[in-house]
Amino acid sequence: MRINEGGNALAAIRPTQSPTAASNSAAAFSAIMTTANAAPAEKDNSQPDFTSMTRKEMFDWMNGKIIGGEMSLDDSSAFLGMTVRIPVEAGHDAPLALDDREQVNFVLMTQDGIAGARSRNDDMTRKMLETAMQVMRHDHGGRVDLRT
């Protein structure tokens, strides 16, 4: 066995591809890319009904917006607060669970929260809830620009 022979060992074990096969592969890839770009995946563009949702539905909607890059974590703060329901008699060790039965009017809840924040001169909470209200009024499955 000669070690310094002029042949390339990788070329010897690499399967050869005919020019026709290479052309077909490129055409197949091109066709796949054209199809993918021409028909984007269907999105659920249905408007959520914020006047009658469960806390779990609100959480799932909010989480989908965050994952989809349509809402920042900062802008989700008010929504996250709305998804939690803590009974008066619950202690600090009470487990938190998302209620998937009670229908909640989150628009009314947000309006009441804004009024309460105004009465307490709590500008931070008021602005957070006003941002949430803006999102609820303008969400049509698209991105809402909340920068001011």
C-alpha positions in Angstrom: 0.0 0.0 0.0 1.3 3.4 -1.0 0.5 6.4 1.1 1.5 9.2 -1.2 -0.3 8.1 -4.2 -1.7 10.9 -6.5 -5.4 10.1 -6.0 -7.8 11.7 -3.6 -9.3 9.2 -1.1 -12.4 11.4 -0.6 -13.0 11.6 -4.3 -12.8 7.8 -4.5 -15.5 7.2 -1.9 -17.8 10.2 -2.8 -20.7 9.1 -5.0 -20.7 10.8 -8.3 -23.8 12.8 -9.3 -24.7 13.2 -12.8 -25.3 16.8 -14.1 -28.9 15.9 -14.8 -29.5 14.8 -11.1 -27.8 18.0 -9.8 -30.0 20.1 -12.1 -33.2 18.2 -10.9 -32.2 18.7 -7.2 -31.7 22.4 -7.8 -35.1 22.6 -9.6 -36.8 20.7 -6.9 -35.4 23.0 -4.2 -36.4 26.1 -6.2 -39.9 24.7 -6.6 -40.2 24.1 -2.9 -38.9 27.6 -2.1 -41.3 29.2 -4.6 -44.3 27.3 -3.1 -43.3 28.2 0.5 -43.0 31.9 -0.3 -46.1 32.0 -2.5 -48.4 30.4 0.1 -47.6 31.5 3.6 -49.0 29.4 6.5 -52.5 30.2 7.5 -52.8 32.3 10.7 -55.8 32.5 12.9 -56.9 36.1 12.2 -60.1 35.8 14.2 -60.8 38.7 16.6 -60.9 37.5 20.2 -63.9 38.5 22.1 -62.4 40.3 25.1 -65.9 40.8 26.6 -66.5 37.1 27.1 -63.3 35.1 27.6 -62.1 32.7 30.2 -58.9 33.6 32.1 -57.2 30.6 30.4 -58.3 31.9 26.9 -56.9 35.3 27.8 -53.6 33.7 28.9 -53.4 31.5 25.8 -54.1 34.6 23.5 -51.5 36.6 25.3 -48.9 33.8 25.2 -49.5 33.4 21.5 -48.9 37.1 20.9 -45.6 36.9 22.9 -44.4 33.8 21.1 -45.4 35.3 17.7 -43.4 38.5 18.5 -46.5 40.6 18.3 -46.3 41.7 22.0 -43.5 42.4 24.3 -43.2 41.0 27.8 -43.6 44.5 29.2 -46.9 45.0 27.2 -48.2 41.7 28.5 -48.0 42.7 32.2 -51.5 44.0 32.4 -52.9 40.9 30.6 -51.0 38.6 32.9 -52.5 40.3 35.9 -56.0 39.9 34.5 -55.5 36.1 34.0 -54.9 35.6 37.8 -57.9 35.3 40.1 -57.0 35.1 43.8 -59.9 34.3 46.1 -60.1 36.6 49.2 -59.8 33.6 51.6 -56.7 32.3 49.8 -53.5 32.4 51.7 -50.0 33.1 50.3 -49.5 29.4 49.7 -52.7 29.0 47.6 -52.1 27.4 44.2 -52.8 29.5 41.2 -54.7 27.9 38.4 -56.1 29.4 35.2 -59.9 29.3 35.2 -61.3 27.8 32.0 -65.0 28.1 32.9 -65.9 31.6 34.1 -66.5 34.0 31.3 -64.9 37.4 32.1 -65.5 40.8 30.5 -61.8 41.9 30.3 -62.8 45.2 28.6 -64.9 46.2 31.6 -62.3 44.9 34.0 -59.7 47.1 32.2 -62.0 50.2 32.2 -62.6 49.7 36.0 -58.9 49.3 36.5 -58.1 52.5 34.7 -60.7 54.4 36.7 -59.3 53.0 39.9 -55.7 53.9 38.9 -56.9 57.5 38.1 -58.6 57.8 41.5 -55.4 56.7 43.3 -53.2 58.9 41.0 -51.3 55.7 40.0 -50.0 56.7 36.6 -47.9 53.6 36.1 -50.9 51.2 36.4 -53.1 53.6 34.4 -50.6 53.6 31.5 -50.2 49.9 31.6 -54.0 49.3 31.5 -54.5 51.9 28.8 -51.9 50.0 26.7 -53.9 46.8 27.3 -57.1 48.6 26.3 -55.4 49.9 23.1 -54.3 46.3 22.2 -57.8 44.9 22.9 -59.4 47.6 20.7 -57.0 47.2 17.8 -56.2 43.5 17.8 -57.3 42.1 14.4 -54.7 39.3 14.3 -51.9 41.8 13.4 -49.2 43.6 15.2 -49.9 46.7 17.3 -47.2 49.2 17.7 -47.3 50.3 21.3 -44.2 52.6 21.2 -45.0 56.2 22.2 
